[in-house]
Structures are given as C-alpha cells and as structure tokens.
C-alpha cells in the first residue's frame, strides 16, 4: 500500500470535504442503485470505532408509508421546538424545515448499540460515550461518500429520533443517532444551507486553531497571538484624544484580523466608553 496519493486523488478528497452539504430541498424521485447505496453503507462501516466495537446499525427505509409516518414524527418534534423560539428565530427556522423524509427516495436510520463490544471495550472505559462518538465518525464517512457519488443527504439528528424506534421495530437498547434522507439532485447549493438562509455562519479557521495552549491563536507557520489581551491592551492605551488616529487604527486593524464575525457567540466583546464632558479618559477598572 502506497504511503501517499497522487495530486488528483488528494484534490478530490479535499473537494468532496469542501462541497459536502446538508440538503433540505430539491430531491429527485430517481431510485438510488443498490450498488451505490451499498458503497455508502460500506463507507460508514469502515469508520474507526473504539475497541473496533462498530456500534452502529443501518436501517434502510424505502417504503413510502413508513417514510410518511417518520415525517409526521419529525414534524411534531419540529413544531415543539418552534414553540420555544423567539418570533424572529421561529420565522427563520420555518425556512429550514424540510419534508425530505417524504421526498427523498431512500432513508437510512443510523443507530448506536451501547452494549456493543462487551464489558471491556478498549478505549471506552467510561461507558457508551466513546461508542456514541464512533457512530458520528460513521455518519461523516457516509456523508462524504454520498457527496462523491453525487447524492444529496439531509441529516436529521435532533428532531423526533426518540420516537422512531417503535416505527423501525428497534430493540429497546438501540438509540437512533441520525436519520439520513438520500436522493439525487439537479444541483448542489454553493454554500451551507444554514448560511444561505441566514441562520448561522461558519467560523474562520483562524478562530479555532491554538498554538500549544488555548488562547494562543494562529495558523501553523504564523506568530500566535492572544487576541483578547492584545486588543484590551490597545484600548487601554488610548488617551481619549480624537486626533490620535494612529493608535485607533492599530486597534481597528487588530479587530479586522478576526475576519467576518459569526452571529453568536462572538469571539471578542469590546466595550467602548465615552466622556461626554470631554475631560479625557477615566481611570476605571
């Protein structure tokens, strides 16, 4: 087995990661060939797992009636969640709701068996937490291979999962971790659906890479910075003189280096205080 891949092979891997999307609309009714679906399932089964326990099972659902009943369960869970949201967020969530279970021709329920591997599962001494993470690795594999096959996937993980067990006749000790709706599309969206609808935006890589210890942010090869401390020090150095534009510009440049901010939570909170009497800055804490 070669240790490295060719340039085109590497580029294909990076491309499929960058172009993976959570699809909520636009599924075509075309059936997915058995061979293609089997490759997607095999990718999930090839995922790493603690102690090689492979705690996942995949329940393939094609029946329109069963998918319709699943859709009803998910819709009830979404209704309950909508009722907890502020009006503006509820309106945004309304644009994200999907009938993908009924529209996509195939669904796959991914479950976790917390008993898989026995009493002494290597790498999971604390119980099922490591097994649950392992199922997440399998789901990610399936999402990436589906994208490489030109198949869109809607990932439903939070809504109605607990109610799906009886509909699938699952044993009581199995937990549904995700419901995947799969189907061909006319086109893939250019960006993540949550970003396109304004629900959320991704964070820049620079925000989440730390050097040696948390808080020393910076990409490999760049000088790490403790942004909060540096920005705070810069603000404290301002003397309140409106003509001192150079210092203010340096602080503004440092804030701009954050990139485009995500809606919430913010990476840095900066408070600016003014002196209405014009007497200069105070010596506050």
C-alpha positions in Angstrom: 0.0 0.0 0.0 1.5 3.3 -1.1 2.0 5.9 1.7 0.8 8.8 -0.3 -1.8 9.6 -3.0 -1.4 11.4 -6.3 -2.2 15.1 -6.6 -5.5 14.5 -8.4 -6.5 12.0 -5.7 -5.7 14.4 -2.9 -7.6 17.2 -4.7 -10.6 15.0 -5.0 -10.6 14.3 -1.2 -10.3 18.0 -0.4 -13.0 18.9 -2.9 -15.6 16.4 -1.5 -15.0 17.7 2.0 -15.4 21.3 0.9 -18.5 20.6 -1.2 -20.4 18.4 1.3 -23.8 20.0 2.0 -26.8 19.3 4.2 -29.6 19.1 1.6 -33.2 20.0 2.6 -35.0 20.5 -0.8 -34.7 19.6 -4.4 -34.6 15.8 -4.2 -35.4 13.9 -7.4 -37.5 10.7 -7.2 -34.9 8.7 -9.1 -34.1 5.5 -7.3 -30.6 5.0 -5.9 -28.9 1.9 -7.4 -28.3 -0.8 -4.9 -24.6 -0.8 -5.7 -24.3 2.9 -4.9 -26.2 2.6 -1.7 -24.1 -0.3 -0.6 -20.9 1.7 -1.2 -22.3 4.5 1.1 -23.1 1.9 3.8 -19.7 0.3 3.4 -18.1 3.7 4.0 -20.0 4.1 7.2 -19.0 0.6 8.3 -15.3 1.4 7.6 -15.2 4.2 10.1 -12.9 4.0 13.2 -14.5 2.9 16.4 -13.4 2.4 20.0 -12.1 -1.1 20.5 -13.3 -1.9 17.0 -16.7 -2.3 18.6 -18.5 -0.9 15.4 -21.6 0.1 17.5 -23.7 1.2 14.5 -26.5 -0.5 12.6 -28.1 0.9 9.4 -31.8 0.5 8.8 -32.6 1.2 5.1 -36.2 2.5 4.6 -37.7 2.8 1.1 -41.4 2.3 2.0 -43.4 5.5 1.2 -45.9 4.7 4.0 -43.1 4.2 6.6 -41.3 7.3 5.5 -44.6 9.3 5.7 -45.1 8.2 9.3 -41.4 9.1 10.1 -42.1 12.6 8.5 -45.1 13.1 10.8 -43.0 12.3 13.9 -40.3 14.7 12.9 -42.8 17.4 12.1 -44.3 17.1 15.6 -40.8 17.5 17.1 -40.1 20.5 14.9 -43.4 22.1 16.0 -42.5 21.6 19.7 -39.1 23.2 19.0 -40.6 26.1 17.1 -42.8 27.0 20.0 -39.7 27.6 22.2 -38.1 30.1 19.8 -38.4 33.9 19.7 -40.6 35.1 16.8 -37.6 36.1 14.6 -35.9 32.8 15.1 -39.1 30.9 14.6 -39.6 32.6 11.3 -36.0 31.6 10.3 -36.5 28.1 11.4 -39.6 27.9 9.3 -37.5 28.3 6.2 -35.2 25.4 7.3 -38.0 22.9 8.0 -38.0 20.1 5.5 -40.1 17.3 4.1 -37.0 15.4 3.0 -38.1 12.1 4.5 -41.1 12.0 2.3 -39.4 13.5 -0.8 -36.1 11.6 -0.8 -36.4 8.1 -2.2 -34.3 6.4 0.5 -33.8 6.9 4.2 -31.2 5.3 6.4 -31.6 5.3 10.2 -28.2 5.1 12.0 -28.3 3.6 15.4 -25.9 3.1 18.4 -25.7 0.0 20.4 -24.2 0.9 23.8 -23.7 -2.8 24.6 -21.5 -3.5 21.6 -18.0 -4.6 22.4 -18.9 -6.2 25.8 -17.7 -5.2 29.3 -14.2 -4.3 28.4 -14.4 -2.3 25.2 -10.9 -0.9 24.5 -10.9 2.9 24.6 -14.4 3.2 26.2 -13.8 2.7 30.0 -16.4 5.3 30.8 -19.3 3.5 29.1 -21.1 4.4 26.0 -19.7 7.9 25.3 -16.9 6.6 23.1 -19.3 4.4 21.3 -21.6 7.3 20.5 -18.7 9.3 19.1 -17.8 6.3 16.9 -21.2 6.4 15.3 -20.6 10.0 14.5 -17.4 9.0 12.6 -19.5 6.5 10.6 -22.1 9.2 9.7 -19.4 11.5 8.5 -18.0 8.8 6.2 -21.4 8.2 4.7 -22.0 11.9 4.1 -18.7 12.3 2.3 -19.1 9.2 0.1 -22.7 10.2 -0.8 -21.4 13.6 -2.0 -18.7 11.8 -4.1 -21.5 9.7 -5.6 -23.5 12.9 -6.5 -26.2 12.1 -3.9 -27.6 14.7 -1.6 -28.2 13.9 2.1 -30.5 15.6 4.6 -29.2 14.9 8.1 -31.9 14.8 10.8 -30.5 14.2 14.2 -32.3 16.3 16.8 -35.9 16.0 15.8 -38.1 13.0 16.6 -35.3 10.5 16.9 -36.5 9.1 20.2 -39.9 8.4 18.6 -38.6 6.5 15.6 -37.6 3.3 17.4 -41.1 1.7 17.5 -41.7 2.5 13.8 -38.5 0.7 13.0 -39.1 -2.1 15.5 -35.8 -1.5 17.1 -34.7 -3.3 20.3 -35.0 -1.1 23.4 -31.2 -0.8 23.8 -30.6 0.8 20.4 -30.7 4.6 20.1 -31.3 6.4 16.8 -28.4 8.8 16.3 -29.3 10.2 12.9 -31.8 9.9 10.1 -30.3 10.3 6.7 -32.5 11.2 3.7 -30.7 10.4 0.4 -31.5 11.3 -3.2 -30.1 12.7 -6.4 -30.3 16.4 -7.0 -30.3 18.7 -10.1 -27.6 20.8 -8.4 -25.8 21.2 -5.1 -26.1 24.6 -3.4 -23.0 26.8 -3.4 -22.8 27.1 0.4 -24.2 25.6 3.6 -27.9 25.8 3.8 -27.8 27.5 7.3 -25.5 30.2 5.9 -27.7 30.7 2.8 -30.8 31.2 5.0 -29.0 33.5 7.5 -29.4 31.1 10.4 -25.7 30.9 11.1 -22.3 31.3 9.5 -19.1 29.3 9.8 -16.2 30.4 11.8 -12.9 31.2 10.1 -10.2 28.6 10.7 -8.0 31.2 12.4 -10.6 31.4 15.2 -10.3 27.8 16.2 -6.6 26.9 15.9 -4.5 27.4 19.0 -0.7 27.0 19.4 0.4 24.9 22.4 -2.1 26.3 24.8 -5.7 27.6 24.4 -5.9 31.2 23.6 -2.7 31.5 21.6 -4.5 31.6 18.3 -2.8 31.4 14.9 -2.4 29.1 11.9 0.7 26.9 11.6 3.7 28.9 10.4 2.3 32.2 11.8 3.1 34.0 15.0 0.4 33.1 17.6 -1.5 35.9 19.2 -3.5 36.3 22.4 -6.1 38.4 20.6 -8.2 39.4 23.6 -5.3 40.6 25.7 -3.7 42.5 22.8 -6.9 44.2 21.9 -7.7 45.1 25.5 -4.2 46.5 26.0 -4.6 48.6 22.8 -7.9 50.0 24.0 -6.4 50.9 27.4 -3.5 52.7 25.7 -5.9 55.2 24.1 -5.8 58.5 25.8 -9.1 59.8 24.6 -7.5 62.2 22.1 -9.7 62.2 19.0 -6.6 63.2 17.0 -4.8 60.1 17.9 -5.9 58.2 14.8 -2.8 56.0 14.6 -3.5 54.2 17.8 -7.1 53.7 16.9 -6.2 52.4 13.5 -4.0 49.8 15.0 -6.8 48.6 17.3 -9.2 48.6 14.3 -6.7 46.5 12.3 -6.4 44.0 15.0 -10.2 43.7 15.3 -10.5 43.4 11.5 -8.0 40.5 11.6 -10.7 38.4 13.2 -12.4 38.0 9.8 -16.1 38.1 9.3 -17.8 37.6 12.7 -20.3 34.9 13.3 -23.7 36.0 14.6 -23.2 34.4 18.1 -21.4 33.7 20.2 -18.9 36.4 19.4 -15.2 35.7 19.7 -14.4 39.0 21.4 -16.7 41.5 23.2 -15.3 45.1 23.2 -16.9 47.9 25.3 -16.2 51.5 24.2 -16.9 54.2 26.7 -17.1 57.9 26.0 -16.6 61.0 28.2 -19.4 63.4 27.3 -17.7 66.3 29.2 -14.6 66.0 27.1 -12.3 65.7 30.0 -10.4 62.6 28.8 -10.4 59.0 29.9 -11.2 58.0 33.4 -9.1 55.5 35.5 -11.9 52.9 35.6 -11.2 49.3 36.5 
